[in-house]
């Protein structure tokens, strides 16, 4: 019987803590002058920007002035990956979701598309036009990295150095 009392006491303590934590989480932050719940991108008294939804610090994506930003507990995230709706996104230094077929992050080049959906399609591979100065702006990528070595392409072998096709000179590979 004593064991049941201790377990019951522990359950009461845990439930009290959960209720207290829930009450704190349900606290609504209001505007000091209008007494309305804060919503949107708000400059706080701590001299920092936070995203609020109906007085609560927000977690998730929000579109703000034509760009998509990701917030965790109201804080805008930068230079990091985020996953929502089963898709992966990257947030740049300015906090915006990146977009484009050739986006390089930490030395790896990715495809995020150009259709304003901003999600990761994967690491790029192939002979891609990236605007480089050599060979009309094309370079060879293999699993997101610039390729060095021979590649069989369009019926013949080509030699690439840091993704750039080499047009003249002798090359040696495979002995």
N, C-alpha and C positions, 0 to 999 in steps of 0.2 A: 504494500500500500504506500509505503514511503517513496518508492521509486516512481509511482504514478504521480504523486504530488510534485516531485522534483521535475519530472518531464512536463507536467502541466504548467508549473511555474516558468520553465524555460520557454514554452510555447507562448505564454502571456507576454514575457519580456520581448521575444522576437516579434510578435505581432505589434506590440507597442512601438518598437523601433521602425517597423515597416510603415505603420500609420503616420508616425512623426515624419519619416522621410517622404511619404506621399504628400503630406500637407506642405512641406517645404517645396516640393516639385511643382505643386499646384499654385504657388504664389504668383500673382500676376503683377508685372511691373507696369506702372501707369505714368503718364505724363504729369509732371508736377503742376502745370498750369491748367490743363483741361481735365485731369483725373480720368482720362480715357486710356485703355490698354495700349501700350506701344506696339507699333507694327511697322515693318520695313527696316531699312538701314538707318540706324540711330546712332548719333554721336553721344556717348554716355558721359556721365559726370566724372568718370575715371579717365577722360580724354582719350577714349578708344571707340572704334566703330564696332557695333554688334547688330546682328539681324534678329528682329523680334517678330513673332506671329501672335497676335492677340495677347500681348504682354509676356509671352514665354520666349526664352532663348531658343532659336530654331536650329535644327539639324537637317541638312539635305540641300538639294540644289534650288537656286532661285535665279530667275532672269532679272537682271538689273541693267537698265539703259542698253539693251540689246546684247548683253553678254551673259553667259551662264557662270555662276559662282557656286561654290560648295561651302557650307557652313557646318561646323560642329560646335554645339552649345553656343551658337551665335557668333563664333569666331570664323572669319573668312580663312580658308585654307589656301596655301601657296606651295608651289614646287613639290607636289605630292600626287599620288594616285588616289582615285575614289571609285567606288563601285556602287551603282544604283541600277535598279530595274534589270539586273542580270548583265549589265554592260560595264566596261571599264573606261574610265576617263582620266585625263591628266590635266592638272591645274597648274598653269604657268606662274612665273614670278609675280605677275599682276593679279593672280587669283582666277583669271578667266580659263575656261575649258579650252584646250588647244584644238585646232582643226587644221587639216591639210594632209596631203598624200605623203609628204616627206618631212616629218618632224623629228629632229634629233634630240634625244634626252639621254644625258650621261653616256654619250658615244654610241648609242644604238638608235637607228632610224626606224620610225614607225609610220603607219598609215592610219590617220584618223578620219579620212574621207573629207569631201568638200561639199557636203549636202546639209550642213547646219545641224547634224545630229551629234557630232563631237565624240562619238565613242570609238574605241580602239578596234581596228580591223586586224592588226597584227604587225609583225616585223616585216619590212619590205625585202623583196628579193627580185633580182633580174636586172636587166640593162635599162636604167631609168633616167629620164631627163630631170636633172636636179639643178641645172643652171650653172654648173661648174665651168671654169674657163677652158678646159681641155675637151677636145673631140665633140664640139657642138653642144656641150652641156650635158653629155651622157656619162654615167658611171655605172659600174656593176656592183650591186649589193647582194650579199648572201646572208640571209637570216638577220637583217638589220645592220650588218657591218660592211664596210667597203672591202671588196675582194681583191686579193693578190694571188695570181697563178693563172694557169691555162683554163679556159672555158670553151667548150664546144658550143658554137652559136651560129645559127643560120647556115649550117653546112660546112663550117670550117672551125679551126681552133684560133683563139685570140689569147694574147697575154695581157693581163691586167696588173697594174701596180696601184695600190690604194684606190681601186675602182676604175682607174683611168686606163683605157685601151692603149697599148704601146704600138706605135705604127711602124717603127723601123728598128732594126738591130736583131742580134742573135739572142735567143733565150734557151735555157736548158732546164729540163724537168724530167723526172722519172728516170734519171741516169742517162 
